[in-house]
């Protein structure tokens, strides 16, 4: 897990794998062990031989002599890098989803308010015959925007759930760029 061979690490101090900024953690762990207590699932960072950091969950138990005196410690280190990375990705995805929903609700609300507002004003008779055509165009334009937004959301949902598959193919980038 730490990149050392047995010959390289056996007999060396445990502090070899502890980053400089985390040395005080070991002091606390050792104090707890000397007091005869165990350290359960202590989440921390350790350093591999190549200098890269690794997230671990550490459990440390005192080793006792026959008379109960603490004479050493037994440590179990579990690499929790991957579960932590996945948890961070899940948190980022949840945050992105929340931001997307906030943006979507704003984008839906704007044209919907226009449709509802102009419809009420038409019903109340606030517009003359010559102005009604313009109001109907505004309502229709905003209804088209709403329809496109709903269609886009359904497309994204289909892609996310795997119901819609994208087929990638090579193309000359200059063609769409010129069109844009």
N, C-alpha and C positions, 0 to 999 in steps of 0.2 A: 504494500500500500504506500509506503514511503520511499521506495526506490533503492533501498540499501540491500546488499546481500547480508547474510548472517555474519560473515567474517568482518564486514565493515561496521556493523552496528552493535554486536554483542560486546558488552563490557564498557560501552560508551555511555555517558550520562544521558538521561531521558531528555534533558534540555537541548540536546542536539536537534530534535525535531520541533522544538517550540520556537516560534518566531520571537524576535527580540521584544516586540511590543506586547507580548503575552506571557513573559517570564513570571510576572507577579501571580498569574493564575496558578502556576505550578506551586508557588509558595503556599497559596491557600489550600490546594489539594493536599499537599504534604502535611500541613497543619491539621487538616481534617483527619487524615489517616493516622497521624501520630496520636490523635485524641481517641483512636479506636473506632472511628465512624467510617462508613462507606460513602462514596460519592456516586450517585446514580444519574445516569444520562446527562452528563454535563456537556453541553454543546459548545464547541470551540473550533479554533482553526489551528492546524499544524502545518509544518513545512516539509516538503519532500526534499530529497537529496538534490534535485535539480533546481531548487529554490521556489518552485510553484507551491501555492497554498492549497490545502485540502480541508474541507469542512468535515468534522468528525463529531460523533457522539461518544463520550468517554464515560466508562464506568470504572471505578477504582475501589478495590476492597483491601482492607488491611490483612496482612499475613501474620499469623500469631505463632509464637513458640508454644510449647506444651504448657507453660505456666501462664499463658494469656498475654504475654508481652508482645507488642507489635514489633516485628523484626523485618518487615518489608511490605511491599504492596503488589497487588495483582491488578493489571490494567487491561481493559478490553476497549479497543478503539474500533468503531464502526464508521465506514465511509458513508456519509449522508449527503455527499455533493449532488448526486443525481436527484434524489427526492427533493432536496432544497431548490435545485435549479428548476425542476418541474413545478414546484409550488410557486416560485417567483413568476414563472411563465403563466401559470393559471391566474395569479393575481393581476398580472399585466393584461391578460385577456379579459378578465372581468372588468378592469378599469376601462379598457378600450370599448367594451360592450356598453358600459354605462355612458361613456362619452358619445358613442354612436347613437344610443337611444335618446339622449338629451338633444343632440343635433337633429335627429329625425323628427322628434316631437316639435321642435321649433320650425323645421322646414315644412312640416305638415300643417301646423297651426296657421302660418301666415296666409297661404292661399285659401285655406278653409274659412278663415275669418272674412276674407274678401267675398267668397261665395255666399256665406251666410248673411253678411251685412248688406250686400247689394240685393239679395233675394228679399230680405225684409223690407228694404226701401222700395223695391218694386211693388211688393204686396201692399204697402202703405200708400201707394200712389204718389210717391215723391218725384217721379220723373215724368216728363212730358213724352209724347210719342216720339219726337225726334231724338231725344236723349236715350230712349230705351234700347235702341240698336247698339249703341256704344256700351251700355251697361251689360247687355247680353253677351257682347264680345269679351268684356272683362270677366264675367262669370265663366264663360266657356274656356277662356285661356287659363284661368286658375283651376278649373276642373281638370283640364288636360295636364297641368303641372302635378296635381294630386294623383291622377291616374299614372303618370310616369314614375312618380316617387314610389307608389305602391308596387308597380311592376318591377322597379329596380330592387326594392326590398325583397320581393319574392324571388328574383334572380339570385341575389346574394344568399338568401336562405337555401335555395336549391343547390348552389355551389357548396355551401358549408355542410349541408347534410348529405352531399354526394349524389343527389338526384340529377344534377346537371354536371356534365363533364365538359371540361374545356379541351379542345384539341389544339395543341400548339404546332405551328408550322413556321418555317423560315419565310421571311418576306424582306423585300427591299425597303429599308427604313425611309428612304427618301420619298417614296410614293405617299405614305400617309402624312409625312411632314409637309410636303408641298400642298396636299389637300387641306391641311390645317391652316 
